Amino acid sequence: MMFLSNSTLGDVVKTQVKFKLNAYMGAVVSFIFIQLLGLLLSINGSGSMGTSINNISVQVSVISYDIVFIFVVIWALFVGNLITTKAYRYDDFSFVTTRLSNNLANIVVLCLLSVFAGVTTFLSTYLLRIIVLLFSNLDYDKGPGLLENPISSLINVAVMISVILTISAAGYLWGVLVQITKIFMILLPLLIVAVLATQFGQTFLQYIFIGNISMLVLMIKLICVSIVLFGVAILSSNRLEVRS
């Protein structure tokens, strides 16, 4: 006697997510390398100022994870683009899947990677403090951290994760559009520059990033932008052939 087992969409997505997380370990390795590079570049500080009083010189350097975060954002853009390429899409033929389940699995993976990247980027500031303490003769005054101000720190981590997720969503949409036609490889950067040069583009960026009454509002806006970008990517992917 034979029994047919119908897999639900959730089961298929869950299976694909597990597979993709193992397949994308190379992206995690590259992320670690990017963070280490950012930390090395951050040791000298992102800004400095000095003064001299009675033949005594004082040099103040500001050391933060800003450079690390910039590197991570660039990494998120390329990772979002990377998982739409043919090599990664062909891996999905190992499953009985649909474009919807594949897109949902990719989105879940990008969300998990964004959480991992945001948390580790925030924690990198503590590693940076240790490096400065061990390998330099500088005295430093640390800013408020997780223990001193846990609520503010958690909000900063959440916003950081939201930014990384939004950038990865933009990279994912870019990758989907490029898979439809290679024209978008050149057209999209030109379109982005053109939009940013217009009053509408500048107003939109100001609405998202400037004038927010709180970091929570900024986070909600970024999540909404991510949802829109992922939604457009899902709709656009319906134009992709089964094997292209």
GIFENCOR-V861188 format. One record per backbone hydrogen bond with DSSP energy under -1.0 kcal/mol. NH is the residue of the N-H (numbers start at 0). CO is the residue of the C=O. If there is no record, write none. Layout:
# GIFENCOR-V861188
nh=NH co=CO
nh=NH co=CO
This chain:
# GIFENCOR-V861188
nh=11 co=7
nh=12 co=8
nh=13 co=9
nh=14 co=10
nh=15 co=11
nh=16 co=12
nh=17 co=13
nh=18 co=14
nh=19 co=15
nh=20 co=16
nh=21 co=17
nh=22 co=18
nh=23 co=19
nh=27 co=23
nh=28 co=24
nh=29 co=25
nh=30 co=26
nh=31 co=27
nh=32 co=28
nh=33 co=29
nh=34 co=30
nh=35 co=31
nh=36 co=32
nh=37 co=33
nh=38 co=34
nh=39 co=35
nh=40 co=36
nh=41 co=37
nh=44 co=41
nh=45 co=61
nh=48 co=59
nh=50 co=57
nh=52 co=55
nh=55 co=52
nh=57 co=50
nh=59 co=48
nh=61 co=46
nh=68 co=64
nh=69 co=65
nh=70 co=66
nh=71 co=67
nh=72 co=68
nh=73 co=69
nh=74 co=70
nh=75 co=71
nh=76 co=72
nh=77 co=73
nh=78 co=74
nh=79 co=75
nh=80 co=76
nh=81 co=77
nh=82 co=78
nh=83 co=80
nh=84 co=81
nh=88 co=84
nh=89 co=85
nh=91 co=88
nh=92 co=89
nh=93 co=90
nh=94 co=91
nh=96 co=94
nh=101 co=97
nh=102 co=98
nh=103 co=99
nh=104 co=100
nh=105 co=101
nh=106 co=102
nh=107 co=103
nh=108 co=104
nh=109 co=105
nh=110 co=106
nh=111 co=107
nh=112 co=108
nh=113 co=109
nh=114 co=110
nh=115 co=111
nh=116 co=112
nh=117 co=113
nh=118 co=114
nh=119 co=115
nh=120 co=116
nh=121 co=117
nh=122 co=118
nh=123 co=119
nh=124 co=121
nh=125 co=122
nh=126 co=122
nh=127 co=123
nh=128 co=124
nh=129 co=125
nh=130 co=126
nh=131 co=127
nh=132 co=128
nh=133 co=129
nh=134 co=130
nh=148 co=144
nh=152 co=148
nh=153 co=149
nh=154 co=150
nh=155 co=151
nh=156 co=152
nh=157 co=153
nh=158 co=154
nh=159 co=155
nh=160 co=156
nh=161 co=157
nh=162 co=158
nh=163 co=159
nh=164 co=160
nh=165 co=161
nh=166 co=162
nh=167 co=163
nh=168 co=164
nh=169 co=165
nh=170 co=166
nh=171 co=167
nh=172 co=168
nh=173 co=169
nh=174 co=170
nh=175 co=171
nh=176 co=172
nh=177 co=173
nh=178 co=174
nh=179 co=175
nh=180 co=176
nh=183 co=180
nh=184 co=181
nh=185 co=182
nh=186 co=182
nh=187 co=183
nh=189 co=185
nh=190 co=186
nh=191 co=187
nh=192 co=188
nh=193 co=189
nh=194 co=190
nh=195 co=191
nh=196 co=192
nh=197 co=194
nh=201 co=197
nh=202 co=198
nh=203 co=199
nh=204 co=200
nh=205 co=201
nh=206 co=202
nh=207 co=203
nh=208 co=204
nh=209 co=205
nh=217 co=213
nh=218 co=214
nh=219 co=215
nh=220 co=216
nh=221 co=217
nh=222 co=218
nh=223 co=219
nh=224 co=220
nh=225 co=221
nh=226 co=222
nh=227 co=223
nh=228 co=224
nh=229 co=225
nh=230 co=226
nh=231 co=227
nh=232 co=228
nh=233 co=229
nh=234 co=230
nh=235 co=231
nh=236 co=232
nh=238 co=235
nh=239 co=236
